[in-house]
Amino acid sequence: MIRLVVILLSVWGCGIPRQAVTPKGSIGTVPLSGTYPTDLVLHYKLYKAGVTDTVNNALADALRGPFDFSSYGIEVALSKAGSANVELQGKSVLVIVPVQVQVIKKTFLTDFKAKGIMEMSFVSDIEIDSVWNLKTKTRLSDHRWKEKPVLSLAGFSIPIETISDAIVTRSKPAIEKSIDESVRESFQLRTKMRETMALFATPFTIDTPMQAWIHIKPERFQLNKITNGRQYATGKIGMSATSTFSTSQLAVPPAKSGLPKVTWTDKMGDTSVFRLLADIRSDHVTKSLQTALIGQTFASDGKSITIQQVEVGFLPGSVTISVQTTGSFKGTILISGTPQTGNNSGEITFPVRDIQVKTKNLLHKAAAWLGEGKIRSELEKKMRFSLRDVLTGAQQEVNAQLQEMKKKYDLDITVGLGSAQVESLELREGRLLALLQCRFYLGIGIRDFRSFGKF
């Protein structure tokens, strides 16, 4: 799951605008409290062909024996008569395996052989406790002859019911153990979770126009019961976490012993909700605006200005963008304004509230051609941020990276980016805090447990 999160954050970060969006005070419905919930829901498809292969390999070894039937005056060899049928439902795995039974009776003259097929059904109950210990309990639930072995000799016939009981009694423990071990080997949860939590422990960088760091702290996990299907079984894994984002390098938090608690639940949503606290410093925004604006020429009514330098200042309740220009006006333009974003909006706009010009250390109201009309409109366009636009490009980047992961891990991964909105904005001295929310779908198809173990 961590690799999926890294992909999402990387493409999201690429979309962080180079234009500044700067509020006066705090705007939005979600308070900037310092703790920001993130809820990830991973929908998985467990292709039963992969599960069946794992179980078949374990059963082939278990049925080799040796099994001692000398007290019956016969030898019995067991092997799979075909592929096991594996069904997954709830917290249980049902394994139905056809077992070929070869009975050999040795005489002085020759060896007489008879073959039959017994169908054995096993149920493996799976339990994962709160600290990620995986426990399995496999039991034989049923057995029946599909083809009884027939062998009659003068003075000797196969006591089929007695042999049937003996086969079950002597092979059952080995088969039950092999199924238990194959499940535990396939799902080395505790080991895998330690590896995953180690990845979460350290803040990591994401590729943005402004260098940024993210730290995700998982708080708890949830599992729901498996639903069986014809080709695959489905289920969901939920992770509740808190996330912190900063354009200043985050300190490495002290390591914690133990793993987050995990519980089973029948109630879990379908949508992942990621909240990202963007802690953006004014000097970083200045650099981004310089890239976007320096060298740009704005013209109106036969007059034009070319931007030579830009500097952004953040203070509680106010923001000032200082722009040095040449052309029809040579000097400094001071731009101030108030951001606007509606509830559940995916866009922040920054209507210019006031434009003043500075000449010889004196402030003047900007001339109409500069403070109104096309030039003002063009400046506002440069300071417009649409999360929807970011998601459109991000989806394409996500799809490209997922194709690479499919080649590497043989996993079918789906990420569908949905809606995005700004929940809260807060302006502080030298910093802009923005709480962003992105809703998306996470899906993974697991065909081979060996690939899953590398992921």
Secondary structure by P-SEA (a helix, b strand, c coil): caaaaaaaaaaaaaacccbbbbbcccccccccccbbbbbbbbbbbbcaaaaaaaaaaaaaaaaccccccccccbbbbbbbccbbbbbbcccbbbbbbbbbbbbbbbcccbbbbbbbbbbbbbbbbbbbcccbbbbbbbbbccccccbbbbbbccccccaaaaaaaaaaaaaaaaaaaaaaaaaaaacaaaaaaaaaaaaacbbbbccccccbbbbbbbcbbbbbbbbbccccccbbbbbbbbbbbcccccccccccccccbbbbbcccccbbbbbbbccccaaaaaaaaaaacccbbbbcccccccccbbbbbbcccbbbbbbbbcccccbbbbbbbbbbbcccccbbbbcccbbbbbcccccccccccccccaaaaaaaaaacccaaaaaaaaaaaaaaaaaaaaaacccbbbbbbcbbbbcbbbbcccbbbbbbbbbbbbbbbbccaaaaaac
